[in-house]
Amino acid sequence: MMEQPLVELAYKAADDKRAEDIVVLDMKGISMIADYFLICHGNSDKQVQAIARELKDKAEENGYSVKRLEGFDQARWILVDLGDIVAHVFHRDERGYYNLERLWGDASHVEVSESL
């Protein structure tokens, strides 16, 4: 399966920049936007930008194209579109407000090995 290595790569990239509460949702059959959503947050504008930059850089280093990067300058909610996976990198203050996990509550959580 092509997207599983990308899920692991995105999870590790976010974790490497100390993203908090990383969640991966299986969106297949629920959303036409992507097969997976990765949701996480940082505690400052700089950290949010560092997480998004790491996601972008690691994807490109491994031959994946970044379709879109939105919200980088504001650093409140950065969307990194990797095709099959869309990463939502929130500032801590914004994550609870938007609460995507509840919005997409019918999506199952994907367990990603934390030993990556």
N, C-alpha and C positions, 0 to 999 in steps of 0.2 A: 504494500500500500504506500503510495507516494507521500501522502500527507503526514504519516506518523513521524518520520524523521524531522519534518518541518515543525510539528508540534513540540517535539523534544528540543529542537534547536531554539525555538522561540521561548520555551519555558526556561531553558538554561540561560539564555541571554538576559531575560528579565531577572532571574535569580542572581546572576553574576553582578548585577548593579543593585542588589539588595531590595528588589521590589517586594512589597508586602502583600500578603493574602492573595497569592497567585491562584487563579481559578481557570480551568479550561472547560468550556461547555461544548458538547457535541450538538451542533446545530443542523445536522443532516436531517432533512424531512421537516424541519421547523422554519428555517430561513433560507431564502434563495440567495442571500448575500454571501455566505461563506459556510464551509463545513464545520468550522470551529471558531469559537470566540475565546481569546485569552484575555482575561481581565485581571488587572493588578493596580497597585497604587504606589506612589512615592510620597515622601513627607515634605518635599520642597519643590519649587519650580525647577531648580537645577537637577534634582534627582529624577524628576519626571522626564526631563529632556534627556538625561543620560540613559535612562531605561529605553526610551524610544530610539535614541541614536544607536544603542547597542543592538536592539532588535533589527534595525535597518542594516547596520554594518555586518552583523553575523549572517543575515540572510543573503546579502550580496556576496560576501566572501565564499558562501557555499553554493553559489549558482542560482539562487532564487531571486526573482525580480520583485521589487517593491512597487506595487501598483499605485499607491497613493500614501502620502504622509500629510495629515491635517492637524492643525491646532498646535504645532510645535512652538511657535513664538509666544502664545499665551500660556502654554504649559499647564492648563487646567484639565484638559481631556485631549490627549493625543491619540489619534487613530492611525494605526500602521496597517495598511492593507497589503497582505502578503499573498493574496489570491485565495487559496483554500482556507487561510486563517486570517482573521482580522483581530489585531491586538488593540485593546482599549487600555491606555495607560492614563490613569486618573491622578490628580492631586488628591491627597487624603481627604480634603474638605469637600471635594466634589463627588467622590465615589458613593458615599452614603445618600447623597441627594438624588443621584440618577438611579442607583440600585439596579443595575442591569441584571444581576443574578435573580432578583425577584421578577423583573419584567419578563425574563426568559426562563421562568421557573419550571416550565415543562421540559427543558433541556437537561439531559443527564450530564453529570460531572465526569470528566475523564481523569483518571488517575495517571499522573506522570511521575516516574521514579525520581525521588529527590536525590538519588545517588549519582545523577548524571554529572 
